[in-house]
Amino acid sequence: MRPYFERMDDLGNPLPEGHLERMKENVSRIEEVMREIDAEVERIKNYGVKTEEIHKRGEMTVWERIEYLVDPGTFCPLHTIYDPENEESGHTGVIDGLARISGKWCVLIGFNNKWIAGAWIAGQADNNLRVTDIAKIMNLPLVWLVNCSGVKLPEQEKVYANRRGQGTCFFRHAELEQLGIPVIAGIYGTNPAGGGYQGVSPTILLAHKKCNIAVGGGGIVSGMSPKGYFDEASAEQLIEATRHFKAVPPGSVKIHYDETGFFRAVFETEQDVLDGLKSYMAEVPAYNPRFFRVAEPAEPLYDTKEINSLIPLNPKAGFSFENVLARLVDNSEHLEFRPEYGPEIYTGLVKVDGFLLGVIGNRHGLFPDYPEYTKEYPGIGGKLYRQGLIKMSEFVTQCGRDRVPIAWFQDTSGIDVGDIAEKAELLGLGQSLIYSIEQTKLPMMLVVLRKGTAAAHYVMGGPTANNHTAFTLGTAATEINVMHGETAAAASYARRLVKEKDAGKPLQPVIEKMNEMVKHYQETSRPLYCAKKGFVDEVIRLESIRKYLVAFANGVYQNPRSICPQHHMLLPRLIRSQIVQGLARPE
């Protein structure tokens, strides 16, 4: 298969100096958005107990533990500013992402011990489930840094029960293990009650000498037989019991190493625990990359930072998707699938760190004499039409057959609508694409480059409509909504305007309501809001997309559940209709 993969077709072109000059303001505006994101990340890192105080206790912060544990430069954070329940700290109390440890990729998650000693807090349960989803989809080990003081008791109703409550980790960890995915935990500090869930359900438990896990902590044990109220006598009993359990907390190393044997090993220092995790990660199942690489890794020919000069923050301005892709993939090469069909959509094969990925993305511009089912209006880039939906289904299905993971890139304003579109079967073809995605059982990732609108956001690899998208990335240009704010305001108030006009009433009050709605849409569609509410798993700089693509490619090819040998693949043969004798590259 060397003629197909070692030298693909050229992709993209250099940017003229004039273009770079014209886009300087755009680059500046992108950086302004990212400074807002960076400020929120920094606020979260500094929230709670000061780092100096953590050090006085002889502990490392969760960020220091991650930095020590992870191979340098490989951590790809996710959910950093996720806060779906508006928790008072402004985040979910856990830090997670893709990481390489001892040369092996994993999904890493750790409790933030700077805030309420790593307690269960609002929004955390859903964050934890997202993390287990990533491990399941990518077939990667899940590594925990457990340091959890249990439930934030004044708000237990926000964390404990329900179908997506914290107890779900019990069956989710068991599910991963039944799939052959190890869950490895390093355990620090006091982990009573709920804190013990993540401390007992993993596959391998490595403990710091001062840690403990228990069904109930000292406070719970000492308060188990109240009279239904508290008086001075019961308060004195509580004081005595609390002093005892503070000195000798239940579930210590003496119990769970010497007696129950739950702890696989106990370590003297915090770093020793992390070294133990490194040792186990070095031994998890993983293919040598040469099993699946189709070519030697190569950097893109063009600077990834130039993407800031390619994608306008103005959502109505177009750009070249191919030029963006050329700054993300190896040697700026590709094999495009059906380039003449469904011109509003790009589909093709690329290499990332030497691994084969399928890519699907929106194109921009005007398409004369398209779509083919009407002459009443021209095709507009970013919108989905009949051919584009069919092409995506075909490409996704072939990627499933050849076991090629997919990266989606969205900048879509929706699917064509109206009776003409309904006669062209777009409703059914959208669902057909979702069906095609589901039947592949392929790991996928999504980048919302700019717009993710209406049902097009769902069908183009959106996490709402499939089980295979491991994570979704946003950028400074990301905007996710059911429709543009102006369109929503017009749809909501058009009849009201007619009614007021016919009644001879002033229109200004209605216009003010419309502008309020436009502003609301703007505020609830921005990158920061999308990350807070979990519409995207992380907002990253445009030039960082390559780093996440590399992590994704390496992760999904590390230990895949199913394999298509390279010489059995059909996609490259479908793209190349013929090969010249002698296995030379076809022109």
Solvent accessible surface area in square Angstrom, and as a share of the most:
residue,aa,sasa,rsa
1,M,46,0.20
2,R,157,0.57
3,P,15,0.09
4,Y,16,0.06
5,F,1,0.00
6,E,95,0.43
7,R,95,0.35
8,M,0,0.00
9,D,39,0.20
10,D,98,0.51
11,L,6,0.03
12,G,29,0.27
13,N,78,0.40
14,P,95,0.60
15,L,21,0.10
16,P,90,0.56
17,E,137,0.61
18,G,38,0.36
19,H,42,0.19
20,L,47,0.23
21,E,106,0.48
22,R,175,0.64
23,M,32,0.14
24,K,124,0.53
25,E,126,0.57
26,N,14,0.07
27,V,54,0.31
28,S,67,0.43
29,R,109,0.40
30,I,6,0.03
31,E,64,0.29
32,E,105,0.47
33,V,27,0.16
34,M,5,0.02
35,R,136,0.50
36,E,65,0.29
37,I,7,0.04
38,D,58,0.30
39,A,63,0.49
40,E,26,0.12
41,V,33,0.19
42,E,93,0.42
43,R,88,0.32
44,I,0,0.00
45,K,75,0.32
46,N,94,0.48
47,Y,64,0.24
48,G,37,0.35
49,V,45,0.26
50,K,148,0.63
51,T,41,0.24
52,E,109,0.49
53,E,75,0.33
54,I,0,0.00
55,H,89,0.40
56,K,159,0.68
57,R,121,0.44
58,G,58,0.56
59,E,45,0.20
60,M,27,0.12
61,T,5,0.03
62,V,0,0.00
63,W,45,0.16
64,E,52,0.23
65,R,0,0.00
66,I,8,0.04
67,E,139,0.62
68,Y,82,0.31
69,L,0,0.00
70,V,12,0.07
71,D,24,0.12
72,P,130,0.82
73,G,69,0.66
74,T,14,0.08
75,F,40,0.17
76,C,1,0.00
77,P,43,0.27
78,L,1,0.01
79,H,5,0.02
80,T,10,0.06
81,I,7,0.03
82,Y,6,0.02
83,D,8,0.04
84,P,33,0.21
85,E,94,0.42
86,N,114,0.58
87,E,10,0.04
88,E,112,0.50
89,S,0,0.00
90,G,10,0.09
91,H,1,0.01
92,T,1,0.01
93,G,2,0.02
94,V,2,0.01
95,I,4,0.02
96,D,1,0.01
97,G,0,0.00
98,L,1,0.00
99,A,0,0.00
100,R,85,0.31
101,I,0,0.00
102,S,43,0.28
103,G,47,0.45
104,K,40,0.17
105,W,19,0.07
106,C,0,0.00
107,V,0,0.00
108,L,0,0.00
109,I,0,0.00
110,G,0,0.00
111,F,0,0.00
112,N,0,0.00
113,N,3,0.02
114,K,6,0.02
115,W,38,0.13
116,I,66,0.34
117,A,45,0.35
118,G,1,0.01
119,A,3,0.02
120,W,1,0.00
121,I,0,0.00
122,A,1,0.01
123,G,8,0.08
124,Q,0,0.00
125,A,11,0.08
126,D,32,0.17
127,N,0,0.00
128,N,7,0.03
129,L,6,0.03
130,R,59,0.22
131,V,0,0.00
132,T,3,0.02
133,D,49,0.25
134,I,1,0.01
135,A,0,0.00
136,K,70,0.30
137,I,29,0.14
138,M,3,0.01
139,N,19,0.10
140,L,1,0.00
141,P,6,0.04
142,L,0,0.00
143,V,0,0.00
144,W,2,0.01
145,L,0,0.00
146,V,0,0.00
147,N,9,0.04
148,C,0,0.00
149,S,40,0.26
150,G,2,0.02
151,V,30,0.17
152,K,18,0.08
153,L,122,0.61
154,P,116,0.73
155,E,44,0.20
156,Q,83,0.37
157,E,115,0.52
158,K,102,0.43
159,V,4,0.02
160,Y,120,0.46
161,A,64,0.50
162,N,138,0.71
163,R,218,0.80
164,R,122,0.44
165,G,5,0.05
166,Q,3,0.01
167,G,30,0.29
168,T,13,0.08
169,C,7,0.04
170,F,89,0.37
171,F,120,0.50
172,R,24,0.09
173,H,0,0.00
174,A,38,0.29
175,E,47,0.21
176,L,0,0.00
177,E,62,0.28
178,Q,154,0.69
179,L,77,0.38
180,G,56,0.54
181,I,3,0.02
182,P,29,0.18
183,V,0,0.00
184,I,3,0.01
185,A,0,0.00
186,G,0,0.00
187,I,0,0.00
188,Y,3,0.01
189,G,22,0.21
190,T,69,0.40
191,N,0,0.00
192,P,17,0.11
193,A,23,0.18
194,G,4,0.03
195,G,0,0.00
196,G,7,0.07
197,Y,48,0.18
198,Q,0,0.00
199,G,0,0.00
200,V,63,0.36
201,S,19,0.12
202,P,11,0.07
203,T,60,0.35
204,I,18,0.09
205,L,9,0.05
206,L,0,0.00
207,A,0,0.00
208,H,19,0.08
209,K,88,0.37
210,K,150,0.64
211,C,2,0.01
212,N,2,0.01
213,I,6,0.03
214,A,16,0.12
215,V,149,0.86
216,G,12,0.12
217,G,7,0.07
218,G,17,0.16
219,G,55,0.53
220,I,80,0.41
221,V,54,0.31
222,S,26,0.17
223,G,31,0.30
224,M,135,0.60
225,S,108,0.70
226,P,74,0.47
227,K,112,0.47
228,G,74,0.71
229,Y,131,0.50
230,F,137,0.57
231,D,53,0.27
232,E,141,0.63
233,A,57,0.44
234,S,14,0.09
235,A,41,0.32
236,E,101,0.45
237,Q,124,0.55
238,L,59,0.29
239,I,80,0.41
240,E,128,0.57
241,A,25,0.20
242,T,61,0.36
243,R,175,0.64
244,H,103,0.46
245,F,42,0.18
246,K,172,0.73
247,A,81,0.63
248,V,89,0.51
249,P,43,0.27
250,P,36,0.23
251,G,8,0.08
252,S,31,0.20
253,V,25,0.14
254,K,140,0.59
255,I,76,0.39
256,H,20,0.09
257,Y,105,0.40
258,D,91,0.47
259,E,126,0.56
260,T,63,0.36
261,G,47,0.45
262,F,99,0.41
263,F,4,0.02
264,R,133,0.48
265,A,27,0.21
266,V,44,0.25
267,F,48,0.20
268,E,109,0.49
269,T,62,0.36
270,E,11,0.05
271,Q,75,0.33
272,D,48,0.25
273,V,0,0.00
274,L,0,0.00
275,D,59,0.31
276,G,7,0.07
277,L,0,0.00
278,K,59,0.25
279,S,59,0.38
280,Y,64,0.24
281,M,0,0.00
282,A,50,0.39
283,E,131,0.59
284,V,12,0.07
285,P,82,0.52
286,A,40,0.31
287,Y,73,0.28
288,N,82,0.42
289,P,54,0.34
290,R,194,0.71
291,F,119,0.50
292,F,24,0.10
293,R,67,0.25
294,V,14,0.08
295,A,18,0.14
296,E,146,0.65
297,P,55,0.35
298,A,36,0.28
299,E,126,0.56
300,P,18,0.11
301,L,113,0.56
302,Y,44,0.17
303,D,80,0.41
304,T,28,0.16
305,K,131,0.56
306,E,42,0.19
307,I,0,0.00
308,N,15,0.08
309,S,8,0.05
310,L,10,0.05
311,I,0,0.00
312,P,17,0.11
313,L,25,0.13
314,N,73,0.38
315,P,34,0.21
316,K,156,0.66
317,A,34,0.26
318,G,47,0.45
319,F,23,0.10
320,S,46,0.30
321,F,3,0.01
322,E,41,0.18
323,N,15,0.08
324,V,0,0.00
325,L,1,0.00
326,A,0,0.00
327,R,0,0.00
328,L,1,0.00
329,V,1,0.00
330,D,1,0.01
331,N,50,0.25
332,S,1,0.01
333,E,1,0.00
334,H,17,0.08
335,L,0,0.00
336,E,31,0.14
337,F,12,0.05
338,R,93,0.34
339,P,65,0.41
340,E,160,0.72
341,Y,52,0.20
342,G,0,0.00
343,P,31,0.20
344,E,0,0.00
345,I,0,0.00
346,Y,0,0.00
347,T,0,0.00
348,G,0,0.00
349,L,0,0.00
350,V,0,0.00
351,K,7,0.03
352,V,1,0.00
353,D,26,0.13
354,G,0,0.00
355,F,4,0.02
356,L,1,0.01
357,L,0,0.00
358,G,0,0.00
359,V,2,0.01
360,I,0,0.00
361,G,0,0.00
362,N,2,0.01
363,R,36,0.13
364,H,37,0.16
365,G,41,0.39
366,L,125,0.62
367,F,27,0.11
368,P,107,0.68
369,D,119,0.61
370,Y,17,0.06
371,P,0,0.00
372,E,80,0.36
373,Y,51,0.19
374,T,13,0.08
375,K,164,0.70
376,E,139,0.62
377,Y,68,0.26
378,P,69,0.43
379,G,0,0.00
380,I,89,0.45
381,G,9,0.09
382,G,1,0.01
383,K,54,0.23
384,L,0,0.00
385,Y,3,0.01
386,R,67,0.24
387,Q,30,0.13
388,G,0,0.00
389,L,1,0.00
390,I,40,0.20
391,K,0,0.00
392,M,0,0.00
393,S,18,0.12
394,E,63,0.28
395,F,0,0.00
396,V,0,0.00
397,T,56,0.32
398,Q,44,0.20
399,C,0,0.00
400,G,7,0.07
401,R,111,0.41
402,D,0,0.00
403,R,57,0.21
404,V,1,0.00
405,P,6,0.04
406,I,0,0.00
407,A,0,0.00
408,W,0,0.00
409,F,1,0.00
410,Q,0,0.00
411,D,2,0.01
412,T,0,0.00
413,S,49,0.32
414,G,4,0.03
415,I,31,0.16
416,D,11,0.06
417,V,116,0.67
418,G,41,0.40
419,D,111,0.58
420,I,48,0.24
421,A,1,0.01
422,E,91,0.41
423,K,170,0.72
424,A,8,0.06
425,E,96,0.43
426,L,4,0.02
427,L,141,0.70
428,G,43,0.42
429,L,29,0.14
430,G,4,0.04
431,Q,107,0.47
432,S,48,0.31
433,L,0,0.00
434,I,32,0.16
435,Y,154,0.59
436,S,12,0.08
437,I,1,0.00
438,E,51,0.23
439,Q,80,0.35
440,T,3,0.02
441,K,146,0.62
442,L,4,0.02
443,P,23,0.14
444,M,0,0.00
445,M,0,0.00
446,L,0,0.00
447,V,0,0.00
448,V,0,0.00
449,L,2,0.01
450,R,2,0.01
451,K,24,0.10
452,G,0,0.00
453,T,12,0.07
454,A,34,0.26
455,A,43,0.33
456,A,0,0.00
457,H,16,0.07
458,Y,98,0.37
459,V,5,0.03
460,M,0,0.00
461,G,0,0.00
462,G,0,0.00
463,P,58,0.36
464,T,97,0.57
465,A,22,0.17
466,N,17,0.09
467,N,109,0.56
468,H,23,0.10
469,T,14,0.08
470,A,8,0.06
471,F,2,0.01
472,T,2,0.01
473,L,0,0.00
474,G,0,0.00
475,T,0,0.00
476,A,6,0.04
477,A,9,0.07
478,T,3,0.02
479,E,38,0.17
480,I,18,0.09
481,N,23,0.12
482,V,89,0.51
483,M,64,0.28
484,H,57,0.25
485,G,5,0.04
486,E,90,0.40
487,T,74,0.43
488,A,4,0.03
489,A,2,0.02
490,A,48,0.37
491,A,75,0.58
492,S,65,0.42
493,Y,43,0.16
494,A,48,0.37
495,R,213,0.78
496,R,119,0.43
497,L,46,0.23
498,V,92,0.53
499,K,138,0.59
500,E,24,0.11
501,K,135,0.57
502,D,114,0.59
503,A,63,0.49
504,G,69,0.67
505,K,113,0.48
506,P,97,0.61
507,L,57,0.28
508,Q,97,0.43
509,P,76,0.48
510,V,2,0.01
511,I,65,0.33
512,E,92,0.41
513,K,106,0.45
514,M,33,0.15
515,N,89,0.45
516,E,107,0.48
517,M,49,0.22
518,V,25,0.14
519,K,122,0.52
520,H,100,0.45
521,Y,39,0.15
522,Q,103,0.46
523,E,87,0.39
524,T,33,0.19
525,S,4,0.03
526,R,93,0.34
527,P,9,0.06
528,L,37,0.18
529,Y,69,0.26
530,C,0,0.00
531,A,3,0.02
532,K,36,0.15
533,K,54,0.23
534,G,10,0.09
535,F,79,0.33
536,V,2,0.01
537,D,14,0.07
538,E,14,0.06
539,V,10,0.06
540,I,11,0.05
541,R,67,0.24
542,L,1,0.01
543,E,44,0.20
544,S,32,0.21
545,I,0,0.00
546,R,23,0.08
547,K,82,0.35
548,Y,7,0.03
549,L,2,0.01
550,V,36,0.20
551,A,1,0.01
552,F,0,0.00
553,A,0,0.00
554,N,22,0.11
555,G,1,0.01
556,V,6,0.04
557,Y,21,0.08
558,Q,13,0.06
559,N,42,0.21
560,P,30,0.19
561,R,129,0.47
562,S,53,0.34
563,I,85,0.43
564,C,19,0.12
565,P,51,0.32
566,Q,53,0.24
567,H,117,0.52
568,H,91,0.40
569,M,12,0.05
570,L,74,0.37
571,L,0,0.00
572,P,0,0.00
573,R,91,0.33
574,L,97,0.48
575,I,34,0.17
576,R,35,0.13
577,S,111,0.72
578,Q,133,0.59
579,I,57,0.29
580,V,66,0.38
581,Q,184,0.82
582,G,70,0.67
583,L,106,0.53
584,A,52,0.40
585,R,71,0.26
586,P,11,0.07
587,E,186,0.83
